[in-house]
Amino acid sequence: MTVYDSINDAYDLVYTDVHEKVPFVVDILHKYQRKEILELGCGSGLFTIPLKQKGFAIEGLEISPEMIKVTQKKEPNLILHQGDMRSFNLPKSFDAILILSSTLTLLQNHQEMNQCLHCSYEHLKPGGIFFLELPNHAVEIAKSDRTQEFYANEDSSIIVVTQSLQLEKFWREYWYIFRQTAGEFQKDEITCDEFLYSPSLLLDDLQKTGFKLLETYGDLFGNEFDEKQSWRRVLICQKI
C-alpha cells in the first residue's frame, strides 16, 4: 500500500487549481508538436484527463492502485499503467513525458531520481520532450514553513488539514483526513515527504542522461523563472 492509497478521495480537494494550469501544458505540447504523451505519477488524473479531452493520445503511469481506481471511475477510456517511475517498462515510446505536481521529488534521493531520468529517456522517441514541474524549495519553505491549511468538500463529509515543515532532507506535509460516512467518523494521518533535491545536481544529471534544457519557467502559468521569487521550477527538456 502506498501513501496515496490512503488519500485518494481527498487528493482533489487539496489540488483545486489544476484546471488553470492545463492550458500552459497544452501550449508547450503544441509548441513542440507532441501528440503521444505519457504522464508519470498521474495520480487522480487531474492533468491526464483534461489533456486527453484536449485531443492528446495520453497514457498515465501510477504506483497507487487506489488512485488508478479513482481515475478510471472519472475517465474509463484512459489508458493507465500501474508501475514505479524508477523502473517502468512499457512496450512503446512517446513524443513527450510529463512529471508534474512535484512528483519527481517524492522519490527519496538523487539516485532514485536519476533512475527515473534514465527510464524516461529510454521511453522517449528521438527528440522527445521531457516536461518537469518541480518545487523551488528555497522560496516555498521560506514562505510556508510551519504553516497549515484547511480543505473540505461541499457537504464537509471529507475535511483535510495539512501541516508543512522542513526537515533535514525532506519538505514534509502531514495530512489529517476526517471522514464522515453514514454517521460514522474516520480519521487518517498521512505523511508526505518531498526530497530536498539540489537543482544544480539535477541539471547535471539531466545532461549526463542525454537531455538538453530548452526552457525554464517559474510556474505552470508561463511566468519567467526567478530563483528568489518563483515557487515552482518548470524544466522543458529534449532527448538528444
C-alpha positions in Angstrom: 0.0 0.0 0.0 1.3 3.4 -0.9 0.8 6.8 0.9 -1.5 7.9 -1.9 -3.8 4.9 -1.5 -4.9 6.5 1.8 -5.6 10.0 0.4 -7.2 9.1 -2.9 -10.6 10.6 -2.1 -9.0 13.7 -0.5 -6.4 14.5 -3.2 -8.6 16.6 -5.5 -9.8 18.7 -2.5 -6.2 20.0 -2.0 -5.2 20.5 -5.6 -8.1 22.6 -6.9 -6.3 24.9 -9.3 -5.0 22.3 -11.8 -7.6 23.3 -14.4 -6.0 26.8 -14.5 -2.6 25.2 -15.3 -3.6 22.8 -18.0 -3.7 25.5 -20.8 0.1 26.2 -20.4 0.9 22.4 -20.6 -1.3 22.3 -23.7 0.6 25.3 -25.2 4.0 23.7 -24.6 2.9 20.3 -26.2 1.5 22.2 -29.2 4.6 24.4 -29.4 6.8 21.3 -29.8 4.1 19.4 -31.8 3.8 16.5 -29.4 0.9 14.1 -29.6 1.6 10.8 -27.9 2.2 11.6 -24.2 2.9 9.7 -21.0 2.4 11.2 -17.6 4.3 9.7 -14.7 2.7 9.7 -11.3 -0.6 10.8 -12.8 -2.4 10.5 -9.5 -6.2 11.0 -9.8 -5.9 12.2 -13.4 -6.0 16.0 -12.7 -3.8 16.7 -15.7 -4.2 13.4 -17.6 -7.9 13.6 -18.1 -8.2 17.2 -19.4 -5.2 16.5 -21.7 -7.0 13.5 -23.2 -10.1 15.7 -23.6 -7.9 18.2 -25.5 -7.2 15.5 -28.1 -3.8 14.2 -26.9 -3.0 10.5 -27.1 -2.1 10.4 -23.4 -1.5 7.5 -21.1 -0.7 7.5 -17.4 1.6 5.6 -15.1 0.7 5.5 -11.4 2.0 3.4 -8.5 -1.1 3.6 -6.3 -3.8 1.1 -7.3 -6.4 3.2 -5.4 -5.5 6.3 -7.3 -5.9 4.3 -10.6 -9.4 3.3 -9.5 -10.3 7.0 -8.8 -9.0 8.0 -12.3 -10.7 5.1 -14.1 -14.0 6.0 -12.4 -13.7 9.6 -13.8 -12.4 8.5 -17.3 -12.9 4.8 -18.1 -11.3 5.1 -21.5 -8.0 6.4 -20.3 -5.1 4.0 -20.6 -3.4 3.6 -17.2 -0.4 1.5 -16.2 0.4 0.6 -12.6 4.1 0.9 -12.1 7.0 2.6 -10.5 8.5 5.7 -12.2 12.0 4.4 -11.3 11.7 1.1 -13.2 8.7 1.1 -15.6 8.9 -0.9 -18.8 6.2 -0.2 -21.4 6.1 -1.7 -24.9 6.2 1.7 -26.7 7.9 5.1 -26.8 6.3 8.6 -26.5 6.7 12.0 -28.0 6.7 13.6 -24.5 6.8 12.5 -20.9 5.4 14.7 -18.1 6.2 14.6 -14.4 4.1 17.3 -12.8 3.0 18.4 -9.3 6.4 17.9 -7.7 6.0 14.1 -8.3 9.7 13.6 -9.1 10.6 14.8 -5.6 8.5 12.1 -4.0 11.5 9.9 -4.7 13.9 9.5 -1.8 17.2 10.8 -3.2 19.1 11.8 -6.3 20.0 8.2 -7.1 16.3 7.3 -7.4 15.6 10.5 -9.4 18.4 9.5 -11.7 16.8 6.1 -12.2 13.6 7.8 -13.3 15.5 10.1 -15.7 17.1 7.1 -17.4 13.9 5.2 -17.6 12.1 8.2 -19.1 14.9 8.7 -21.6 14.5 5.1 -22.8 10.8 5.6 -23.3 11.1 8.8 -25.3 11.3 8.9 -29.1 14.4 10.7 -30.6 13.9 14.5 -29.9 11.2 13.7 -27.4 10.2 16.3 -24.8 10.7 15.7 -21.0 8.5 18.2 -19.1 9.2 18.5 -15.3 7.4 20.7 -12.8 9.3 20.9 -9.6 9.2 22.9 -6.4 11.6 25.7 -5.9 12.1 24.7 -2.3 14.1 27.7 -1.1 11.2 30.0 -1.8 8.4 27.7 -0.8 9.9 26.8 2.5 10.8 30.5 3.3 7.1 31.4 2.8 5.3 28.4 4.2 7.4 26.5 6.7 5.3 25.5 9.8 2.0 26.6 8.3 -1.3 24.7 8.0 -4.1 24.8 5.5 -7.7 23.5 5.6 -9.9 22.0 2.9 -13.3 20.5 2.7 -15.8 19.1 0.2 -19.2 20.6 -0.3 -21.0 18.8 2.5 -18.0 18.7 4.7 -18.1 14.9 4.8 -14.3 15.0 4.0 -12.2 17.5 5.7 -8.4 17.8 5.2 -5.9 19.7 7.3 -2.3 19.8 6.0 0.7 21.0 8.0 4.1 21.7 6.4 7.6 21.8 7.9 11.2 21.5 6.8 13.3 18.5 7.9 17.0 17.9 7.2 16.5 16.1 3.9 12.7 16.5 3.2 9.9 19.0 3.0 7.2 17.3 4.9 3.4 17.5 4.8 1.2 15.9 7.4 -2.3 15.2 6.1 -5.1 14.8 8.7 -8.1 13.5 6.9 -11.5 13.4 8.7 -14.3 11.5 7.0 -18.0 11.1 7.9 -20.0 8.3 6.3 -23.5 7.2 7.4 -23.0 8.8 10.8 -19.6 7.1 11.4 -16.4 9.0 11.8 -12.9 8.1 10.5 -9.6 9.8 10.9 -6.4 9.1 8.9 -2.9 10.7 9.5 -0.6 10.5 6.5 2.9 11.8 6.0 4.0 13.0 2.5 7.7 13.9 2.0 9.3 15.8 -0.8 13.1 15.2 -1.2 15.0 18.5 -0.9 16.8 18.0 -4.2 19.8 20.0 -5.5 18.7 21.9 -8.6 22.3 22.1 -9.9 22.8 18.3 -9.4 19.5 17.6 -11.2 20.5 19.7 -14.1 23.9 17.9 -14.3 22.1 14.5 -14.2 19.7 15.6 -16.9 22.6 16.5 -19.1 24.5 13.3 -18.4 21.4 11.2 -19.2 21.2 12.8 -22.6 18.7 15.7 -22.2 19.1 19.3 -23.4 17.4 22.0 -21.3 15.3 24.1 -23.7 13.3 26.4 -21.4 12.7 27.2 -17.8 9.6 28.7 -16.3 8.6 29.8 -12.8 5.2 28.1 -12.8 2.6 26.4 -15.0 1.1 29.8 -16.0 4.1 30.6 -18.2 5.8 33.1 -15.9 9.5 33.6 -16.1 11.6 31.8 -13.5 13.1 33.9 -10.7 15.4 32.0 -8.3 14.5 34.3 -5.4 10.7 34.6 -6.1 9.3 31.7 -8.0 7.6 28.9 -6.0 8.0 26.5 -8.9 10.8 25.3 -11.3 9.5 24.1 -14.6 12.0 22.5 -16.9 11.3 21.8 -20.6 14.0 19.3 -21.8 14.6 17.4 -25.0 16.1 14.0 -25.7 19.2 14.4 -27.8 
